[in-house]
Amino acid sequence: MKRINALTIAGTDPSGGAGIQADLKTFSALGAYGASVITALVAQNTRGVQSVLNIDSAFVGAQLDSVFSDLRIDTIKIGMMANEAVINQVADSLSDRPGGWLVLDTVMLAKSGDPLLAPEAIDALRRRLLPLASVITPNLPEAAALLQCAVAGDEQSMLLQGRKLLEYGCQAVLMKGGHLSDKESPDWLLSADGEWRFSAERIATKNTHGTGCTLSSALAALRPRHDSWPATVQAAKGWLQGALQQADSLEVGRGIGPVHHFYQWW
């Protein structure tokens, strides 16, 4: 079986539950070799974000050059971008990259609600990165911010917003419905080929830190092993459901703890 080399381009989380750290754990848990390019140093834990140190965009570009000049990269996940300069640098670097899958997690807020993307950078995210993406994975507040509209309150609104996001040039949109108040947590995958609904029972845990990072990196890790996005989403959500079910077995932090990336191994 071909070994998968996966790259994450994102910010850090020293508490280990989100960002680069969560992405690398996810890649490893799902059998992919993980490489990383860091876009921002984030002082955060399970209780919130304390400080953000942005990395110079030229150095982000240097990291990307280091990876692409040496490693075969089969699949990429993009997470926290922080500002417009970094977005433009990443877009420039990826425009010349060899083929492969690109999962864009449109990160704007931490689980605690702390901002992770400068508001003025949202337009650059729409213009520069969405057209490069194989799939984007916005939650409902992120989709509303990208479209500059009200947050969807039901599945019909989710579908309408997902279709609108496709117009920005991405190949597929996975609208995540975790912010709805339903007993289920429905997601919708939309592309030119069709629309698919995925549902999962809500897990009674407060430990959901890094869930978005983990799902998007699972999509990146698993896409090379599946023949379609619907099959990939089904596999990624099934694995994440187990990580959420076992989250309470960890003892990490005093706030919103992480999911259990290695529940199948420990």
C-alpha positions in Angstrom: 0.0 0.0 0.0 1.3 3.4 -1.0 2.4 5.5 2.0 0.6 8.9 2.2 2.6 12.0 2.9 0.3 14.7 4.3 1.1 18.4 5.0 -0.6 20.6 7.5 -0.3 24.4 7.2 -1.7 26.0 10.3 -1.1 27.6 13.7 0.0 25.9 16.9 -1.7 24.8 20.1 0.7 24.1 23.0 -2.0 22.2 24.9 -2.0 19.7 22.0 -5.7 19.6 21.2 -6.0 21.7 18.1 -4.0 23.3 15.3 -0.8 21.7 14.1 -0.6 19.3 17.0 -4.0 17.9 16.4 -3.4 17.6 12.7 -0.2 15.6 13.2 -1.9 13.3 15.7 -4.8 12.8 13.2 -2.4 12.0 10.4 -0.6 9.5 12.5 -3.7 7.9 13.8 -5.0 7.4 10.3 -1.7 6.0 8.8 -0.3 9.1 7.1 3.1 10.6 7.5 2.7 14.2 8.7 4.7 17.3 7.7 3.9 20.8 8.9 4.3 24.4 8.1 3.5 26.8 11.0 1.7 30.0 10.2 1.3 31.4 13.8 2.4 30.6 17.3 -0.7 30.6 19.5 -0.6 30.6 23.3 -3.8 28.7 24.1 -5.1 26.0 26.3 -8.4 24.3 27.0 -9.7 27.5 28.5 -9.0 29.9 25.7 -6.4 31.9 23.6 -4.0 34.0 25.6 -1.8 35.4 22.9 -1.0 35.1 19.2 2.5 35.7 17.6 2.2 36.0 13.8 5.0 34.5 11.8 6.4 36.6 9.0 4.9 35.6 5.7 8.3 35.2 4.0 9.3 32.7 6.6 6.0 30.8 6.0 7.0 30.7 2.3 10.5 29.5 3.2 9.0 26.6 5.2 6.8 25.7 2.2 9.8 25.8 -0.1 11.7 23.4 2.3 8.8 20.9 2.2 8.0 21.0 -1.5 11.6 21.0 -2.6 12.2 17.7 -0.9 9.0 15.8 0.1 6.4 14.2 -2.1 3.2 15.7 -0.7 0.0 13.7 -1.6 -2.5 15.7 0.4 -2.7 19.1 2.2 -4.8 20.5 5.0 -4.8 24.3 5.6 -5.9 25.7 8.9 -5.3 29.0 10.7 -3.9 31.7 8.4 -4.1 34.7 10.8 -3.7 37.5 8.3 -3.8 38.6 4.7 0.0 38.5 4.1 0.2 34.8 5.1 -2.9 33.9 3.0 -1.3 35.5 0.0 2.0 33.8 0.6 0.4 30.4 1.0 -1.8 30.9 -2.1 1.3 31.9 -4.2 3.2 28.9 -3.0 0.4 26.4 -3.6 -0.5 27.8 -7.0 2.7 26.2 -8.4 2.5 22.9 -6.4 2.1 19.5 -8.0 -1.4 17.9 -8.0 -3.0 16.5 -4.9 -5.9 17.0 -2.5 -6.3 20.3 -0.6 -8.6 20.6 2.4 -9.3 24.1 3.6 -10.5 24.5 7.1 -11.8 28.1 7.2 -10.6 28.7 10.7 -11.8 32.1 12.2 -12.6 31.4 15.8 -11.2 29.1 18.5 -13.6 26.8 20.3 -13.5 29.4 23.1 -14.7 32.1 20.7 -11.4 33.9 20.5 -10.6 35.3 17.1 -7.9 33.5 15.0 -8.3 35.4 11.7 -8.1 39.2 11.2 -11.5 40.4 10.0 -9.9 42.3 7.1 -8.3 39.0 5.9 -11.6 37.3 5.2 -11.8 38.7 1.6 -8.3 37.4 0.8 -9.4 34.0 2.1 -12.3 34.0 -0.3 -10.4 35.3 -3.3 -7.1 33.5 -2.9 -7.6 30.1 -1.1 -11.2 29.0 -1.8 -10.5 28.6 -5.6 -7.6 26.3 -4.8 -9.5 24.0 -2.4 -10.7 20.5 -3.2 -13.1 20.9 -0.3 -13.7 23.6 2.4 -15.1 22.8 5.8 -16.8 25.8 7.3 -19.0 25.6 10.4 -22.1 27.8 10.4 -20.6 31.0 11.8 -17.6 30.7 9.4 -19.9 30.2 6.4 -21.9 33.3 7.4 -18.6 35.3 7.7 -17.5 34.2 4.3 -20.8 35.1 2.8 -21.4 38.2 4.9 -24.9 37.0 5.9 -26.8 35.8 8.9 -25.8 32.4 10.5 -27.9 29.6 9.2 -30.5 28.4 11.7 -31.7 25.3 9.8 -30.6 22.8 7.3 -32.3 24.5 4.3 -30.3 27.6 5.1 -27.2 25.5 5.3 -27.8 24.2 1.9 -28.4 27.6 0.4 -25.2 28.9 1.9 -23.2 25.9 0.8 -24.4 26.3 -2.8 -23.4 30.0 -2.6 -19.9 29.1 -1.3 -19.4 26.8 -4.3 -19.6 29.9 -6.5 -16.2 31.1 -5.1 -14.5 28.3 -7.0 -13.9 25.5 -4.5 -14.6 22.0 -5.8 -16.7 20.9 -2.8 -18.1 22.4 0.5 -18.7 20.4 3.7 -21.1 22.5 5.7 -20.8 21.5 9.4 -24.1 21.7 11.3 -22.7 21.3 14.8 -24.1 24.8 15.8 -27.7 23.7 15.1 -29.7 22.8 18.2 -31.0 19.5 16.8 -30.4 16.2 18.6 -28.4 15.2 15.5 -25.3 17.0 14.2 -26.0 17.1 10.5 -23.4 17.9 7.9 -24.0 18.5 4.2 -21.4 17.9 1.4 -22.1 19.8 -1.8 -20.3 19.7 -5.1 -21.2 19.9 -8.8 -21.8 16.1 -8.7 -24.5 16.2 -6.0 -25.5 16.8 -2.4 -25.1 14.4 0.5 -26.3 14.5 4.1 -24.4 13.0 6.9 -25.7 12.8 10.5 -24.3 11.6 13.8 -25.7 11.4 17.3 -24.4 14.2 19.5 -22.0 12.9 22.1 -22.6 14.1 25.7 -19.1 15.5 26.3 -17.7 19.0 26.8 -14.4 17.8 25.4 -14.6 19.0 21.8 -11.5 21.2 21.6 -10.0 20.9 18.2 -12.9 19.0 16.6 -12.8 21.2 13.4 -9.0 20.8 13.0 -9.3 17.1 13.6 -12.1 16.5 11.0 -10.4 18.5 8.3 -7.0 16.8 8.8 -8.9 13.4 8.8 -10.4 14.3 5.4 -6.9 15.1 4.1 -5.4 11.9 5.4 -8.2 9.7 4.2 -9.0 11.2 0.7 -6.1 9.4 -1.1 -7.4 6.0 0.1 -11.0 6.6 -1.1 -12.5 7.1 -4.5 -14.8 10.0 -3.7 -15.5 12.8 -1.2 -18.7 11.2 0.1 -16.8 8.0 1.0 -14.0 10.0 2.6 -16.4 12.1 4.7 -18.2 9.0 5.9 -15.0 7.4 7.0 -13.6 10.6 8.6 -16.9 11.3 10.5 -17.0 7.7 11.8 -13.4 7.9 13.1 -14.1 11.3 14.7 -17.3 10.0 16.4 -15.1 7.4 18.2 -12.6 10.1 19.2 -15.5 12.1 20.7 -17.0 9.1 22.4 -13.6 8.4 24.2 -12.8 12.1 24.9 -13.8 11.9 28.5 -11.2 9.1 29.1 -8.5 11.7 28.8 -7.5 14.1 31.6 -6.4 17.2 29.8 -7.0 20.7 31.1 -9.7 22.4 33.2 -11.7 23.8 30.3 -12.9 22.3 27.0 -10.7 19.3 26.6 -9.5 17.6 23.4 -10.9 14.6 21.5 -9.0 11.3 21.9 -7.1 11.0 18.6 -5.5 7.7 19.6 -8.6 5.9 21.0 -8.0 3.0 18.7 -4.5 2.5 20.0 -4.4 3.3 23.7 
